[in-house]
């Protein structure tokens, strides 16, 4: 009797766990389902490829309204400083260039309808050069902004995140 229960639990876990949205050096475009925003952001780096693979999960988000993509908010090898105006990030897109060994990023923002962002704050860097990134929104918080720097010696990016509660 334990075997069917264990199998069922493992099956449920695999359904809720997302997979990596890109292969090394490949483009990706990830968008949460309607009514949801980014809940976690994970990635790991390959020194060989000079690139990262990314994985996201989503969470229910109250009051989402109009959504709009903001395409390519950075240049290669340059910092990223991006914030949604009165909204949260519901999608991430990116493409890689092997000459620069870097990515350009796009973000989908959804505005809030009859809601507002409160208690916003930035993390410190959540990853180190060539190390895994594993960030989950604090309980009751949603992703408003991202900040990132690139280093040519490591051919990698470090990331910070701005999260807010919704009221």
FENSULQUI-V25238 format. One record per residue. N is the residue number from 1. D_LAST is the distance of its C-alpha to the last C-alpha in Angstrom with 2 decimals. Layout:
n d_last
N D_LAST
N D_LAST
//
This chain:
n d_last
1 45.96
2 43.85
3 44.41
4 42.70
5 39.65
6 39.41
7 39.90
8 37.13
9 34.66
10 35.72
11 35.36
12 31.78
13 30.90
14 32.50
15 30.50
16 27.08
17 28.25
18 28.13
19 31.19
20 31.76
21 31.11
22 34.02
23 37.50
24 38.67
25 39.36
26 37.76
27 35.03
28 31.85
29 29.02
30 26.24
31 23.46
32 21.01
33 21.45
34 19.44
35 15.88
36 15.94
37 15.54
38 17.65
39 17.40
40 20.64
41 23.20
42 26.77
43 30.06
44 33.58
45 36.17
46 39.79
47 42.07
48 44.66
49 42.48
50 40.59
51 37.41
52 34.50
53 33.45
54 29.74
55 27.76
56 24.12
57 22.08
58 18.99
59 16.07
60 14.24
61 11.14
62 8.97
63 9.41
64 12.14
65 14.49
66 17.57
67 18.86
68 21.52
69 23.72
70 24.51
71 28.02
72 29.75
73 27.75
74 30.48
75 34.25
76 36.25
77 36.64
78 34.04
79 30.66
80 27.36
81 24.48
82 21.84
83 18.19
84 16.26
85 15.32
86 11.66
87 11.94
88 12.98
89 16.53
90 17.88
91 21.54
92 24.17
93 27.73
94 30.67
95 34.44
96 36.94
97 40.00
98 42.80
99 44.44
100 41.41
101 40.27
102 36.69
103 33.96
104 32.12
105 28.51
106 26.39
107 22.68
108 20.88
109 17.51
110 15.35
111 13.23
112 9.92
113 10.74
114 8.91
115 5.54
116 5.33
117 6.23
118 6.59
119 9.54
120 11.53
121 15.11
122 18.29
123 20.59
124 24.29
125 26.56
126 26.00
127 29.50
128 32.94
129 35.59
130 36.90
131 34.79
132 32.31
133 28.64
134 26.42
135 22.70
136 19.94
137 16.22
138 15.38
139 13.94
140 10.26
141 10.49
142 11.35
143 14.23
144 13.92
145 17.50
146 20.95
147 23.95
148 27.42
149 31.01
150 34.21
151 37.49
152 40.77
153 42.62
154 40.34
155 39.36
156 35.85
157 32.28
158 30.00
159 26.22
160 23.15
161 19.52
162 16.31
163 13.22
164 9.55
165 6.60
166 3.79
167 0.00
//
